[in-house]
């Protein structure tokens, strides 16, 4: 985890926050001591109704064919 000082956060707040928006988690330090953590906000979940709509549109799965396909590409000794 990378660190930024309070001074850097104050002087370059937009750039620091863009790093967080890009997925980085940063520790904010004051006088070399960690005082806070900046991290991206977790993504929002998908409503259950949307998930059900998506699930209903999925093609059926042929379990035997899936197993045969997996056996064809995987090492059987595993």
Secondary structure as UniProt FT lines:
FT   STRAND          2..5
FT   HELIX           6..11
FT   HELIX           13..21
FT   TURN            22..23
FT   STRAND          26..30
FT   TURN            31..32
FT   STRAND          33..38
FT   HELIX           48..57
FT   HELIX           63..73
FT   TURN            76..77
//
